[in-house]
Amino acid sequence: MYRTEAKKDIQQGIQAGPFDANWESLKGYTIPPWYEDAKFGIFIHWGVYAVPGFGNEWYPRNMYLQDSPEFKHHLATYGSQKQSGYKDLIAQFSADKFDPDAWANLFRQAGAQFVVPVAEHHDGFALYDCSFSEWNAVKMGPKRDIIGELAEAVRKQWLVFGLSSHRAEHWWFFNGGMAFDSDVQDPRFIGLYGPAQPETLPPNEEFLDDWLARTCELVDKYQPQIVWFDWWIEQPAFSPYLQQFAAYYYNRAAQWQRGVAVNYKHQAFPEEAAVYDIERGQLSTIRRRFWQTDTSLSKNSWGYVKNQEYKTVEAVIGDLVDIVSKNGALLLNIGPRPDGTIPDAEEKMLLEIGRWLRVNGEAIYGTRPWTIFGEGPTHIENGSFTDTHRTSFTNQDIRFTVRGEVLYAIILAWPDNGRVTIKSLANDNNIFGKQIGKVALLGQQEEVQWKHDAGGLTVEMPSQKPCEHAFVLKISAQN
């Protein structure tokens, strides 16, 4: 009954305009300026899958795939999947130390401008007050509206709040449990384990209607300014539902008078209708339409696991700079523990990124790409799941951003001999049609020595580094 009422409300929201539920209308969408200016956000994968802390956030699927490491781990640790299934881990997802204000304060100190927690992952357990399922964090486990509390805390810190839905994959996520005697087959738990259908079978109307109702409820209850979708929405069956959702969301945003964005992967949306997102990867050159990378501080999992393998802060900052130089934003993930604490290593990394941004943020926030993204030998592979493929950036790797009539040249490693030459600025290549008038090093009060000739712009760097990691030259044209 409630879903029928929701369907009626959604149609009324679509009819309210200004957008209609078709791609032609949705191509009139405009990316909000705040998003293009923000550049850096925090993603949060937190859920029941943090309880075992084993493998990765796909533990709930893999624990039902016979002979997988997760299957064996679950059997040895918790007992059989019939007597002690994924549902039985919910009680241990306590969130008893979850402090949303402390989280939001950390994200602000990290220099993030927007925050995107996972509202529901593939596992079917909602971290919000969901009207369509009893299997949610308000009624079980933490018995708190995680998403609602985070939304309030994030906005108190003057950050933009978004959220993600991975509900689409729930259609098939637990289908391994249909292959042997497990609790997935018990009709009492179908609200959590869901259809558990083959991946090759397209979702049916009932599932798609439920998906749309849940996703629109997230919009109405929390007014997110980003709604991030995972990859499976590109299935053809979702297309009319995506058009309905986008029209509903954009029309609601018009009523709120707020700029919003939908994130999509692959070809799920026309590029004019939303913001393109690349998972754990980048682009090899500038994309004229704004885009985003989502990746994690860790290499091996999005959610909390006990044996996390982390990237270096230097690598993360290098990627942030490279992405921004190509007209993108970085959505950087953390994975809190089941009690709601953020691992010390992740907190330390975020604070270190924040220290770098306090010195160099003017070369990141509010900037736009220059005519070229940069120069240097390090190759960036195009596409998804390439974020650990590149070698370390060198002191010959330079990336450019612009703000007004200022060009920022970001040197991605400290020069060995104290001198850097930017070949892209050879004297027949002026900036903004003018000669260079001034060069400064961010974080350094003393003037730097420089010369501009046929070989490029050569700058003598000071003896002391102004910060760790990447180093920013602020280049201004002559008046």
TIDO-743001 format. One record per residue: residue number from 0; residue in one letter; x, y, z of N, C-alpha, C in turn. Coordinates in steps of 0.1 Angstrom, whole numbers. Example, Ala and Ser with C-alpha at 12.3 -4.5 7.8 and 13.67 -1.06 7.14 Angstrom:
TIDO-743001
   seq   type      nu      nv      nw     cau     cav     caw      cu      cv      cw
     0      a     132     -57      78     123     -45      78     132     -33      78
     1      s     128     -22      71     137     -11      71     129       0      79
This chain:
TIDO-743001
   seq   type      nu      nv      nw     cau     cav     caw      cu      cv      cw
     0      m       8     -12       0       0       0       0       9      13       0
     1      y      19      12       9      27      24      10      35      27      -3
     2      r      39      15      -9      46      17     -22      37      23     -33
     3      t      24      19     -33      15      25     -42      14      40     -40
     4      e      13      44     -28      13      59     -25      26      66     -29
     5      a      37      59     -27      50      64     -31      50      66     -46
     6      k      45      57     -53      45      57     -68      37      70     -73
     7      k      25      72     -66      17      83     -70      25      97     -67
     8      d      31      97     -55      39     109     -51      50     112     -61
     9      i      57     101     -66      68     103     -75      63     109     -88
    10      q      52     104     -93      46     109    -106      42     123    -104
    11      q      37     127     -93      33     141     -91      46     150     -90
    12      g      56     145     -84      69     152     -84      75     154     -98
    13      i      73     144    -106      78     145    -120      70     155    -128
    14      q      57     155    -126      48     164    -133      50     178    -129
    15      a      55     181    -117      57     194    -112      68     202    -121
    16      g      76     195    -128      86     201    -136      97     208    -128
    17      p     107     214    -134     108     217    -148     113     205    -157
    18      f     118     194    -151     123     183    -160     112     173    -162
    19      d     112     167    -174     104     155    -177     112     143    -176
    20      a     105     131    -175     112     119    -173     116     113    -187
    21      n     125     120    -194     130     115    -207     144     121    -209
    22      w     153     114    -216     167     119    -217     168     132    -224
    23      e     159     135    -233     160     148    -240     158     160    -230
    24      s     149     159    -222     146     169    -212     158     169    -202
    25      l     162     158    -197     173     157    -187     186     162    -192
    26      k     188     162    -205     201     167    -211     202     182    -208
    27      g     191     189    -204     191     203    -200     197     205    -186
    28      y     201     195    -180     207     196    -166     220     204    -166
    29      t     222     212    -156     234     220    -154     242     216    -142
    30      i     254     213    -143     262     209    -131     264     221    -122
    31      p     261     220    -109     261     232    -100     276     237     -98
    32      p     277     250     -98     291     256     -96     298     251     -83
    33      w     290     249     -73     296     245     -60     304     232     -62
    34      y     299     223     -70     305     210     -72     318     211     -80
    35      e     317     220     -91     330     222     -99     340     229     -91
    36      d     336     237     -81     346     244     -73     352     235     -61
    37      a     344     225     -57     347     218     -44     359     209     -45
    38      k     359     201     -56     371     192     -60     373     180     -51
    39      f     370     181     -38     375     170     -29     364     166     -20
    40      g     360     153     -19     349     149     -10     353     136      -4
    41      i     346     132       7     348     120      14     337     110      12
    42      f     340      98       8     331      87       6     332      78      19
    43      i     321      72      23     321      64      35     314      50      33
    44      h     322      39      32     316      26      32     316      20      46
    45      w     304      20      52     302      15      65     290       7      66
    46      g     290      -5      72     279     -13      72     281     -26      80
    47      v     272     -35      80     273     -48      87     286     -56      83
    48      y     290     -54      70     302     -61      65     314     -57      72
    49      a     314     -46      80     326     -42      88     327     -52     100
    50      v     317     -59     104     318     -68     116     328     -79     114
    51      p     327     -87     103     338     -97     101     351     -91      98
    52      g     351     -79      91     364     -73      88     373     -82      80
    53      f     367     -89      71     375    -100      64     372     -99      49
    54      g     383     -99      41     381     -99      26     379     -85      22
    55      n     366     -81      20     362     -68      16     347     -66      18
    56      e     342     -55      13     328     -52      16     318     -61       8
    57      w     324     -70       0     315     -80      -6     315     -93       2
    58      y     319     -92      15     318    -104      24     304    -110      24
    59      p     293    -102      24     280    -108      25     276    -117      13
    60      r     282    -113       1     280    -122     -10     289    -134     -10
    61      n     302    -131      -7     312    -141      -9     311    -152       2
    62      m     305    -149      14     303    -159      24     293    -170      20
    63      y     285    -167      10     276    -177       5     281    -184      -8
    64      l     293    -180     -13     299    -187     -24     308    -198     -20
    65      q     304    -210     -22     311    -222     -16     325    -222     -21
    66      d     334    -226     -12     349    -227     -15     356    -213     -15
    67      s     349    -202     -13     356    -189     -13     362    -188       1
    68      p     373    -179       2     379    -177      15     369    -172      26
    69      e     359    -164      21     349    -158      30     340    -169      35
    70      f     336    -178      26     328    -190      30     334    -198      41
    71      k     347    -201      39     354    -209      49     356    -201      62
    72      h     360    -188      61     362    -180      73     349    -179      81
    73      h     337    -178      74     325    -176      81     321    -190      88
    74      l     323    -200      82     321    -214      88     329    -216     100
    75      a     342    -212      99     351    -214     110     349    -205     122
    76      t     344    -193     119     343    -182     129     329    -181     135
    77      y     319    -183     127     305    -180     131     296    -193     131
    78      g     300    -203     123     292    -215     122     286    -215     108
    79      s     276    -225     106     271    -227      93     262    -215      88
    80      q     262    -214      75     254    -203      69     239    -205      70
    81      k     235    -217      74     221    -219      77     217    -214      91
    82      q     225    -217     101     222    -214     114     227    -200     118
    83      s     238    -195     112     244    -182     115     248    -175     102
    84      g     238    -169      96     240    -162      84     244    -147      85
    85      y     243    -140      74     247    -126      75     238    -118      84
    86      k     225    -122      85     216    -115      93     220    -115     108
    87      d     228    -126     112     232    -127     126     244    -118     130
    88      l     249    -112     120     260    -102     122     255     -88     126
    89      i     242     -86     123     237     -72     125     238     -68     139
    90      a     235     -77     149     236     -73     163     249     -68     167
    91      q     260     -73     160     273     -68     164     277     -55     157
    92      f     269     -51     148     271     -37     141     266     -27     151
    93      s     273     -24     161     268     -16     173     268      -1     170
    94      a     278       4     164     280      19     162     280      26     175
    95      d     284      19     186     283      25     199     293      37     202
    96      k     303      38     193     312      49     194     311      59     183
    97      f     300      57     175     298      66     163     295      80     168
    98      d     303      89     164     302     104     168     301     112     155
    99      p     289     114     150     289     121     137     295     135     136
   100      d     295     142     148     301     155     148     316     154     147
   101      a     322     144     154     336     142     153     340     138     139
   102      w     332     130     132     335     126     119     335     139     110
   103      a     324     146     111     323     158     102     334     168     104
   104      n     338     170     117     350     179     120     363     173     114
   105      l     365     160     114     376     155     108     376     157      92
   106      f     365     155      86     364     157      72     366     172      68
   107      r     362     181      77     365     195      74     380     198      75
   108      q     386     192      86     401     194      87     408     188      76
   109      a     403     177      70     409     171      58     408     179      46
   110      g     400     190      46     399     199      35     388     194      25
   111      a     380     184      29     369     180      20     358     190      20
   112      q     351     191       9     340     200       7     326     194       6
   113      f     326     180       4     314     173       4     316     159       9
   114      v     305     153      14     306     140      21     295     131      16
   115      v     298     119      12     289     110       6     290      96      13
   116      p     282      94      24     281      81      30     272      71      21
   117      v     275      58      23     267      48      16     254      47      24
   118      a     243      49      18     230      48      25     225      33      25
   119      e     228      26      14     225      12      14     235       6       4
   120      h     242      -5       9     251     -12       0     243     -24      -7
   121      h     250     -32     -14     244     -43     -21     237     -53     -11
   122      d     241     -52       2     237     -62      12     223     -60      16
   123      g     216     -50      12     202     -48      16     199     -43      29
   124      f     210     -39      37     207     -33      50     209     -18      49
   125      a     198     -11      52     198       4      50     203      10      63
   126      l     211      21      61     217      28      72     208      40      75
   127      y     196      40      70     187      52      72     173      47      76
   128      d     164      56      79     150      53      83     142      49      70
   129      c     143      37      66     137      32      54     123      27      57
   130      s     113      32      49      99      29      51      96      16      44
   131      f     105      10      36     101      -1      28     108     -14      33
   132      s     115     -14      44     121     -26      50     123     -24      65
   133      e     121     -35      72     125     -35      86     140     -37      88
   134      w     147     -41      77     161     -44      78     169     -31      77
   135      n     169     -22      87     176     -10      86     182      -6     100
   136      a     191       3     100     199       7     112     190      14     123
   137      v     179      19     119     170      25     129     163      14     138
   138      k     160       3     132     152      -8     139     161     -19     144
   139      m     173     -20     138     182     -31     142     197     -26     144
   140      g     205     -34     150     219     -30     151     221     -17     159
   141      p     226      -7     153     228       6     160     215      12     166
   142      k     204       9     159     191      16     163     193      31     163
   143      r     199      36     152     201      50     149     200      53     134
   144      d     195      65     131     194      69     117     208      75     114
   145      i     217      66     109     231      69     106     231      81      96
   146      i     223      79      85     224      89      74     218     103      79
   147      g     207     102      87     202     115      92     211     122     101
   148      e     218     115     110     227     121     119     239     127     112
   149      l     244     119     102     255     124      94     252     137      86
   150      a     240     137      80     235     148      73     235     161      81
   151      e     230     160      93     230     171     102     244     176     106
   152      a     252     166     110     266     170     114     274     176     103
   153      v     273     170      91     281     175      79     277     190      76
   154      r     264     192      76     259     206      73     263     216      84
   155      k     264     211      96     269     221     107     283     225     104
   156      q     291     217      97     304     220      94     305     228      80
   157      w     294     232      75     294     239      62     299     231      51
   158      l     297     218      52     300     209      41     288     205      34
   159      v     289     201      21     278     196      13     275     181      16
   160      f     263     178      18     259     164      21     254     157       8
   161      g     259     145       6     254     136      -5     252     122       1
   162      l     248     113      -7     247      99      -3     248      90     -15
   163      s     250      77     -12     250      67     -23     241      56     -21
   164      s     236      51     -32     227      39     -32     233      28     -41
   165      h     235      16     -35     240       5     -43     229      -6     -44
   166      r     217      -2     -42     205     -11     -41     203     -19     -53
   167      a     207     -14     -65     204     -21     -77     210     -35     -77
   168      e     222     -37     -72     229     -50     -72     222     -60     -63
   169      h     214     -55     -54     207     -64     -45     199     -75     -51
   170      w     195     -72     -64     187     -82     -71     193     -96     -71
   171      w     207     -96     -72     213    -109     -73     224    -112     -63
   172      f     226    -102     -54     238    -102     -45     239    -115     -36
   173      f     228    -120     -32     228    -132     -23     225    -145     -30
   174      n     226    -145     -43     222    -157     -50     231    -169     -47
   175      g     243    -168     -42     251    -179     -38     244    -188     -28
   176      g     236    -181     -19     229    -189      -9     217    -197     -14
   177      m     214    -196     -26     204    -204     -32     209    -218     -37
   178      a     222    -219     -37     229    -231     -43     231    -242     -32
   179      f     229    -239     -19     230    -249      -9     221    -245       3
   180      d     220    -253      13     211    -251      24     216    -240      33
   181      s     210    -228      30     214    -216      38     202    -208      42
   182      d     204    -198      51     193    -190      56     188    -180      45
   183      v     195    -179      34     190    -171      23     177    -176      18
   184      q     175    -189      19     163    -196      14     151    -195      24
   185      d     153    -190      35     143    -189      45     134    -177      42
   186      p     121    -179      40     112    -168      36     111    -157      47
   187      r     114    -160      59     114    -150      70     124    -139      68
   188      f     134    -142      60     145    -132      58     146    -126      44
   189      i     135    -128      37     136    -123      23     137    -108      22
   190      g     133    -101      33     134     -86      33     149     -82      33
   191      l     158     -90      39     172     -87      39     179     -93      26
   192      y     176    -106      24     184    -113      13     178    -110      -1
   193      g     165    -106      -1     160    -102     -14     158    -112     -24
   194      p     157    -108     -37     153    -118     -47     164    -129     -49
   195      a     176    -126     -47     187    -136     -49     186    -143     -62
   196      q     184    -135     -73     182    -140     -86     195    -141     -94
   197      p     196    -149    -105     208    -149    -113     212    -136    -118
   198      e     225    -133    -119     229    -120    -125     224    -118    -139
   199      t     222    -129    -146     219    -128    -161     204    -125    -163
   200      l     196    -126    -152     182    -123    -153     179    -108    -150
   201      p     173    -101    -160     170     -87    -157     160     -85    -145
   202      p     162     -74    -138     153     -72    -127     138     -70    -132
   203      n     129     -74    -123     115     -73    -128     109     -60    -123
   204      e      96     -58    -127      89     -45    -124      88     -43    -109
   205      e      85     -53    -101      83     -52     -87      96     -47     -80
   206      f     108     -53     -84     120     -48     -79     124     -34     -83
   207      l     121     -31     -95     124     -17    -101     115      -7     -94
   208      d     103     -10     -92      94       0     -85      99       2     -71
   209      d     103      -9     -64     108      -8     -51     121       1     -51
   210      w     130      -2     -60     142       6     -61     139      21     -63
   211      l     130      24     -71     126      38     -74     120      45     -61
   212      a     111      37     -55     105      43     -43     115      45     -32
   213      r     125      36     -30     135      37     -19     144      49     -23
   214      t     148      51     -35     157      61     -39     151      75     -38
   215      c     138      76     -42     131      89     -40     129      92     -26
   216      e     127      82     -17     125      85      -3     138      90       3
   217      l     150      85      -2     162      91       3     163     106      -1
   218      v     159     109     -12     159     123     -17     150     132      -8
   219      d     138     127      -5     129     135       3     133     136      18
   220      k     138     125      23     141     126      38     154     133      41
   221      y     164     133      32     177     138      35     182     149      26
   222      q     174     152      16     178     163       6     193     163       2
   223      p     198     152      -2     212     151      -6     215     160     -18
   224      q     227     166     -19     230     173     -31     239     165     -41
   225      i     242     153     -37     248     143     -46     241     130     -44
   226      v     236     123     -54     232     109     -53     241     101     -62
   227      w     249      92     -56     259      84     -63     254      70     -65
   228      f     255      66     -78     250      52     -81     262      43     -85
   229      d     261      31     -82     271      21     -86     268      16    -100
   230      w     275       6    -104     276       3    -119     264      -4    -124
   231      w     256     -12    -116     246     -21    -123     234     -14    -128
   232      i     232      -1    -125     221       7    -130     222       8    -146
   233      e     233       5    -151     234       5    -166     227      -6    -173
   234      q     221     -15    -166     213     -26    -172     201     -19    -179
   235      p     197     -23    -191     187     -17    -199     174     -16    -191
   236      a     170     -25    -183     158     -25    -175     157     -12    -166
   237      f     168      -7    -162     168       5    -153     165      18    -160
   238      s     167      18    -173     167      31    -181     155      39    -178
   239      p     143      34    -180     131      43    -177     130      47    -162
   240      y     135      39    -153     135      42    -139     145      53    -136
   241      l     156      52    -142     166      63    -140     161      76    -145
   242      q     154      76    -156     148      89    -161     138      94    -152
   243      q     130      85    -146     120      90    -136     127      95    -124
   244      f     137      88    -119     144      92    -107     150     106    -109
   245      a     158     108    -120     165     120    -123     155     132    -124
   246      a     144     130    -131     134     141    -132     129     144    -118
   247      y     126     134    -110     120     136     -97     130     144     -88
   248      y     143     139     -88     153     145     -80     156     160     -85
   249      y     158     162     -97     161     175    -102     149     185    -100
   250      n     137     180    -101     126     188     -98     125     192     -83
   251      r     128     182     -75     128     185     -60     139     195     -57
   252      a     150     194     -64     161     203     -61     157     218     -66
   253      a     150     218     -76     145     232     -81     136     238     -70
   254      q     128     230     -64     120     235     -52     128     239     -41
   255      w     139     231     -38     148     235     -27     157     247     -30
   256      q     158     249     -43     167     260     -49     181     256     -45
   257      r     185     244     -47     198     239     -45     204     232     -57
   258      g     217     233     -60     223     226     -71     226     212     -66
   259      v     222     202     -75     224     188     -71     231     181     -83
   260      a     235     169     -80     241     161     -91     238     146     -88
   261      v     237     139     -99     237     124     -99     250     119    -105
   262      n     256     110     -98     269     104    -103     265      90    -109
   263      y     271      88    -121     269      75    -128     282      70    -134
   264      k     282      57    -136     294      50    -142     290      45    -157
   265      h     301      43    -164     299      38    -178     289      46    -186
   266      q     279      40    -192     270      47    -201     256      47    -195
   267      a     254      47    -182     241      46    -176     233      58    -178
   268      f     239      70    -180     232      83    -183     239      89    -195
   269      p     231      97    -203     238     105    -213     247     115    -205
   270      e     258     118    -211     268     127    -203     263     140    -200
   271      e     253     145    -207     247     159    -205     238     158    -193
   272      a     233     147    -188     222     146    -179     227     143    -164
   273      a     240     141    -162     245     138    -149     260     140    -149
   274      v     267     135    -138     281     137    -137     288     123    -137
   275      y     297     121    -147     304     109    -150     314     106    -138
   276      d     314      93    -134     323      89    -123     331      77    -127
   277      i     343      77    -124     352      66    -127     357      59    -114
   278      e     354      46    -113     358      39    -101     373      35    -101
   279      r     380      39     -91     394      36     -89     402      38    -102
   280      g     400      49    -108     407      52    -120     407      67    -124
   281      q     413      70    -135     414      84    -139     413      86    -154
   282      l     415      98    -159     416     100    -173     430     104    -177
   283      s     433     101    -189     447     104    -194     448     119    -199
   284      t     437     126    -201     437     140    -205     425     147    -200
   285      i     424     160    -204     413     169    -199     400     164    -205
   286      r     390     163    -197     376     161    -202     369     175    -200
   287      r     364     180    -210     358     194    -209     346     194    -201
   288      r     339     183    -199     327     183    -190     332     177    -177
   289      f     329     184    -166     333     180    -152     330     165    -150
   290      w     339     159    -142     338     144    -139     343     142    -125
   291      q     343     129    -122     348     125    -108     354     112    -108
   292      t     364     110     -99     370      97     -96     365      93     -82
   293      d     360      81     -80     358      76     -67     369      65     -64
   294      t     376      66     -53     386      57     -50     387      56     -34
   295      s     396      48     -29     397      46     -15     411      48     -10
   296      l     412      52       3     426      52       9     433      39       9
   297      s     425      28       9     430      15       9     430       9      -5
   298      k     438      -1      -7     439      -7     -21     430     -19     -22
   299      n     427     -26     -11     421     -39     -11     407     -40      -7
   300      s     401     -29      -1     387     -30       3     382     -16       4
   301      w     369     -14       2     362      -1       5     358      -1      20
   302      g     353     -12      25     349     -13      39     360     -17      48
   303      y     358     -16      61     368     -19      71     372     -34      70
   304      v     385     -37      70     390     -51      71     402     -50      81
   305      k     405     -61      87     415     -61      97     429     -60      91
   306      n     431     -64      78     444     -64      72     443     -54      60
   307      q     441     -42      63     440     -31      53     454     -28      47
   308      e     454     -26      34     466     -22      27     464      -8      21
   309      y     472       1      27     469      15      24     478      21      13
   310      k     473      31       6     481      39      -3     489      48       6
   311      t     498      56      -1     505      66       6     498      80       4
   312      v     500      89      14     494     102      12     499     109       0
   313      e     512     107      -3     518     113     -14     511     108     -27
   314      a     508      95     -28     501      90     -40     487      96     -41
   315      v     480      97     -30     466     103     -30     466     117     -34
   316      i     476     125     -29     476     139     -33     480     141     -47
   317      g     489     132     -52     493     132     -66     481     130     -75
   318      d     473     120     -71     461     117     -79     451     129     -78
   319      l     449     135     -66     440     146     -65     444     157     -75
   320      v     457     160     -75     462     171     -84     460     167     -98
   321      d     463     155    -102     462     150    -116     447     151    -120
   322      i     438     147    -112     424     147    -115     419     161    -116
   323      v     422     170    -107     418     184    -108     423     190    -121
   324      s     435     187    -124     441     193    -136     434     189    -149
   325      k     426     178    -148     419     173    -160     404     176    -158
   326      n     400     185    -149     386     190    -147     378     180    -140
   327      g     384     173    -130     377     163    -122     377     167    -107
   328      a     370     158    -100     370     159     -85     373     145     -80
   329      l     378     145     -68     382     132     -61     372     130     -50
   330      l     366     118     -50     358     113     -39     365     102     -32
   331      l     371     104     -20     380      96     -14     374      88      -2
   332      n     375      75      -3     367      67       7     375      63      19
   333      i     368      62      30     373      56      43     363      45      47
   334      g     368      36      56     360      24      60     361      23      75
   335      p     351      29      82     351      28      97     349      14     103
   336      r     353      12     115     351       0     122     336      -2     126
   337      p     332     -14     130     317     -16     133     313      -8     145
   338      d     322      -3     154     318       5     165     317      20     162
   339      g     320      23     150     319      37     145     332      45     147
   340      t     343      39     150     355      46     151     362      45     137
   341      i     369      56     133     377      56     121     391      51     124
   342      p     396      42     117     409      36     120     420      48     120
   343      d     429      46     130     439      57     132     447      60     119
   344      a     450      50     112     458      52      99     450      61      90
   345      e     437      59      89     429      67      80     427      82      85
   346      e     425      83      98     424      96     103     437     104     101
   347      k     448      98     103     462     104     102     464     108      87
   348      m     460     100      78     461     103      63     452     115      60
   349      l     440     115      65     431     126      61     436     139      67
   350      l     442     139      79     447     151      85     459     156      77
   351      e     467     147      72     479     151      64     475     157      51
   352      i     465     152      45     459     158      32     454     172      35
   353      g     447     173      47     443     186      51     454     197      53
   354      r     465     192      59     476     201      61     482     206      47
   355      w     482     197      38     487     200      24     477     211      18
   356      l     464     208      19     455     217      13     454     231      19
   357      r     458     232      32     458     245      39     469     254      32
   358      v     479     247      28     490     255      21     487     257       7
   359      n     482     247       0     481     247     -14     467     247     -20
   360      g     457     248     -12     443     247     -16     439     257     -27
   361      e     445     269     -27     441     278     -38     444     273     -52
   362      a     453     263     -53     456     257     -66     446     246     -69
   363      i     437     243     -60     428     232     -61     413     237     -62
   364      y     409     243     -51     395     248     -50     392     259     -60
   365      g     381     258     -66     376     269     -75     384     271     -87
   366      t     393     261     -90     401     263    -102     395     256    -114
   367      r     400     258    -126     396     251    -138     408     247    -146
   368      p     407     237    -155     418     233    -163     424     244    -172
   369      w     437     243    -174     443     252    -184     442     245    -198
   370      t     449     251    -207     448     246    -221     454     232    -222
   371      i     464     228    -214     469     215    -213     469     211    -198
   372      f     468     198    -195     468     194    -181     481     194    -174
   373      g     492     192    -182     505     192    -176     516     186    -185
   374      e     527     182    -179     538     176    -186     545     167    -177
   375      g     554     158    -183     562     149    -175     560     135    -180
   376      p     569     126    -175     570     112    -181     560     102    -175
   377      t     554     105    -164     546      94    -158     532      92    -165
   378      h     530      80    -169     518      77    -177     506      74    -168
   379      i     495      81    -171     482      78    -164     473      70    -173
   380      e     470      58    -169     461      49    -177     447      54    -176
   381      n     440      53    -188     427      58    -189     417      47    -184
   382      g     407      51    -175     396      41    -172     396      36    -158
   383      s     387      27    -155     385      22    -142     395      12    -137
   384      f     396      11    -124     405       1    -117     419       1    -122
   385      t     424      14    -123     438      16    -127     446      24    -116
   386      d     440      26    -104     445      36     -95     458      31     -89
   387      t     462      19     -90     474      14     -84     484      10     -95
   388      h     481      14    -108     489      10    -119     501      19    -121
   389      r     500      32    -118     510      41    -122     522      40    -113
   390      t     534      44    -119     546      45    -110     545      58    -103
   391      s     554      61     -93     554      73     -85     556      85     -95
   392      f     550      96     -92     552     108     -99     567     113     -96
   393      t     573     119    -106     586     124    -105     586     140    -104
   394      n     598     145    -102     599     160    -102     598     166    -116
   395      q     597     158    -126     594     163    -140     579     163    -143
   396      d     572     157    -134     557     157    -136     551     169    -130
   397      i     545     177    -138     539     190    -135     524     190    -139
   398      r     516     195    -131     502     197    -135     497     211    -133
   399      f     488     216    -142     484     230    -143     469     231    -139
   400      t     466     242    -132     452     246    -129     452     261    -131
   401      v     440     267    -133     439     282    -134     428     287    -126
   402      r     430     299    -121     419     306    -114     420     321    -118
   403      g     410     325    -125     411     339    -131     423     340    -140
   404      e     431     349    -137     443     351    -146     456     347    -138
   405      v     455     337    -130     466     331    -124     467     316    -128
   406      l     480     312    -132     482     298    -135     490     292    -124
   407      y     485     280    -120     493     272    -109     500     261    -116
   408      a     513     259    -113     520     248    -118     524     240    -106
   409      i     519     227    -105     521     219     -93     531     208     -97
   410      i     542     210     -90     554     200     -92     552     188     -83
   411      l     551     176     -88     546     165     -80     557     158     -72
   412      a     569     163     -73     580     158     -64     591     169     -64
   413      w     598     169     -53     608     180     -50     620     178     -60
   414      p     624     189     -67     635     187     -76     648     184     -69
   415      d     656     175     -74     668     170     -68     679     181     -67
   416      n     680     189     -77     690     200     -78     685     213     -74
   417      g     673     214     -68     668     227     -63     663     236     -75
   418      r     661     230     -86     657     238     -98     647     231    -106
   419      v     636     238    -111     626     231    -119     624     239    -131
   420      t     623     233    -143     620     239    -155     607     234    -161
   421      i     598     244    -163     585     240    -169     586     243    -184
   422      k     587     232    -192     590     233    -206     578     238    -213
   423      s     566     236    -208     554     240    -215     553     256    -215
   424      l     561     262    -207     561     277    -206     573     283    -213
   425      a     578     277    -224     588     283    -232     583     297    -237
   426      n     593     306    -239     589     320    -240     580     324    -252
   427      d     578     314    -261     569     317    -272     555     312    -268
   428      n     554     307    -255     541     302    -250     537     310    -238
   429      n     532     321    -240     529     330    -229     516     325    -222
   430      i     513     331    -210     501     327    -203     491     338    -205
   431      f     478     334    -208     468     344    -210     471     355    -220
   432      g     480     351    -230     484     361    -240     493     372    -235
   433      k     499     370    -224     508     380    -218     521     374    -213
   434      q     531     382    -211     544     377    -205     542     374    -190
   435      i     550     365    -185     550     362    -171     555     374    -163
   436      g     548     378    -153     552     390    -145     557     386    -131
   437      k     552     375    -125     555     372    -111     554     357    -109
   438      v     563     351    -101     563     337     -98     565     336     -83
   439      a     556     329     -76     557     327     -62     555     312     -58
   440      l     561     308     -47     559     294     -42     550     294     -31
   441      l     538     287     -32     529     287     -21     535     281      -8
   442      g     532     288       3     538     284      16     551     290      19
   443      q     557     298       9     570     304      11     569     319      10
   444      q     573     326      20     571     341      20     582     347      12
   445      e     594     342      11     605     348       4     602     346     -11
   446      e     607     356     -19     605     355     -34     615     344     -39
   447      v     610     338     -50     619     328     -56     625     335     -69
   448      q     637     330     -72     644     335     -84     639     326     -96
   449      w     637     333    -108     632     326    -119     636     333    -132
   450      k     636     326    -143     639     331    -156     630     325    -166
   451      h     627     332    -177     618     328    -187     625     329    -200
   452      d     627     318    -207     634     319    -220     629     308    -229
   453      a     637     305    -240     633     295    -250     632     281    -244
   454      g     638     279    -233     638     265    -227     626     263    -218
   455      g     619     274    -214     608     273    -205     609     283    -193
   456      l     601     280    -183     602     288    -171     610     280    -161
   457      t     622     286    -157     631     279    -147     630     286    -134
   458      v     627     279    -124     626     284    -110     636     278    -101
   459      e     643     287     -93     652     282     -83     644     280     -70
   460      m     643     268     -65     635     265     -54     643     268     -41
   461      p     636     271     -30     643     274     -18     650     262     -12
   462      s     658     264      -2     665     252       5     655     244      13
   463      q     645     251      19     635     244      27     622     242      20
   464      k     617     230      20     604     227      14     593     234      22
   465      p     583     240      15     572     247      22     561     238      28
   466      c     562     225      23     552     215      27     558     201      23
   467      e     550     191      26     554     178      21     546     175       8
   468      h     551     166       0     544     161     -12     545     170     -24
   469      a     534     176     -29     535     183     -41     537     198     -38
   470      f     542     206     -48     547     220     -45     541     229     -56
   471      v     536     240     -52     528     248     -61     535     261     -64
   472      l     537     264     -77     542     277     -82     530     285     -87
   473      k     528     297     -82     517     306     -85     523     315     -96
   474      i     518     315    -108     524     323    -119     514     333    -124
   475      s     518     345    -123     509     356    -127     514     363    -140
   476      a     506     368    -148     510     375    -160     513     390    -157
   477      q     520     396    -165     523     410    -164     510     418    -165
   478      n     509     429    -157     498     438    -158     498     446    -171
